[in-house]
Amino acid sequence: MTVLVAHRERCSLGVTLDAAAIADPVAFMRALDEGFREVLEAAPRRPATVTPPEPNREQKDSVA
């Protein structure tokens, strides 16, 4: 089973292997890693940006 979770600029991947279905788990993980590296290399580069968090309602009310 594979699960991909993405939020904002972060992405996490979880993999559970079935030994009966995957004869060589090391080769499988290596292929998965190589595939992701290819995808990331193909992605356009953009400068890193930091977006400040929005003030919560109480902070907005106290400033106004």
GIRA-V119949 format. One record per backbone hydrogen bond with DSSP energy under -1.0 kcal/mol. CO is the residue of the C=O (numbers start at 1). NH is the residue of the N-H. If there is no record, write none. Layout:
co:nh
CO:NH
CO:NH
This chain:
co:nh
1:16
3:14
5:12
7:10
10:7
12:5
14:3
18:21
18:22
24:28
25:29
26:30
27:31
28:32
29:33
30:34
31:35
32:36
33:37
34:38
35:39
36:40
37:41
38:42
39:43
56:60
57:61
58:62
59:63
60:64
